[in-house]
C-alpha cells in the first residue's frame, strides 16, 4: 500500500515537472495564460474524483428563519409608522407574526 502511494506521488511530481517544462518553453507572453489554463484544467479534472460532495454540500442553501425576516419587518414598520402610520402598523404586525413563527420554529427544531 505504501509503495503504491509512493509511486503515485512520483508520477504526480513527474507530470508537474513536464508541465512546468512545457510552460517554460512557451513564449514569455503566453506563460501566464498557460499557467492559468493548466490550473483550471487540473481543478476541473479533480472535481468529479472526490471533491464533488463538498461542492454540492456548499451549493445547498438553507432557508432563512422567519425570525430574521420578522425582525427586519418590525424595524421597517417602526420607521414607516412615523411617515405612514397604517403601513407601519401593518408591517409591524406582520413582523411580530414572523418573530413568533421563527421563535416557535427554532424551539421545536431543538
N, C-alpha and C positions, 0 to 999 in steps of 0.2 A: 504494500500500500504506500509506504513512504517513498519507495523507488519510483512508483508511478507518479506521485506528486512532484518529485524532483524532476522527472522527465518533462512533465507539463510546464514547470517553471522554466526549464532550459529552453523549451520550444517557444514559450512566450517571449523570453529575452531575445532569442534569435530573430523572431519575427519583428520585434520592436527595433532591433538593430538594422535589419533590412529596410524597414520602413524609414528609419532615420537617414539611411544612405540614399534612398530614392528621393526623399525631400531635399537633402543637401545637394544632390546632383542637379536639381532643377534651377531655373533662373532665380536670382535673389528676389525679384519682384513677386514671384509666384510661390515662394516658400511659405509665407504666412497663410496663403489661401489653401495650400496643400496640407498644412498642419491642421487647419480648421476642418477641412474635408475628412482627414484621417480620424480626427477626434469625433466628428459627427457620425461617421460610419461605424466606428467602434461602439459608440453609445447605442446606435440603432441596432447593432448586431447583438448586444448584450441584453437588451430589454426582454426579448422572449425567453432567454435562458434561465431567468430566476428572479429578476427584479421586477417583473410584471406585477406580481402580487402587491408589492409595495406601491407601485404606481396606481393600481386600481383602488387600493385602500385609501390613498390620498385623494383620489378623484371623487370619492363618495362624500357628499355634503350632508351634514346633519341639519335637520330642520331647526329653525330658530324657535326658542322658547317664547310663548306668548307673553311671558312676564316682561321681557325686554321691550317688546312692541307696546305693551300696556304702559310701561313707564314713559316711553317716548311720547305716546299719545296724551298722557296726563300732563307732561311738561308743555307740550304744544297746546293743549286745552287751556291750561292756566295762562299761557301767553296770549292766546286769542280771546280769552274771557274779557280782557280789558279793552280789546278793539271791537270784537263782535261777540257779545255775550251768549247768544243762543248757540252759535257754532262752538264756542269754547266749552259750554256746558255739555253738549253732545259728545265732543271729543273726550272730555274728562270722564264721562260715564262709560264710554267705550274703553277708555284706558283703564279704568277701575275694573271693568269686566275682564280685560286682558290680564291684569295683575292677579286677580283671583284665579282665573283659569290657569295661568302659569304656575302659581303657587301650588294649586291642587295637583297639577301635572308633575311638578318637581317632587312633591311629598309622596305621591303614590308610586313613583319610579323607584324610590329607595326602599 
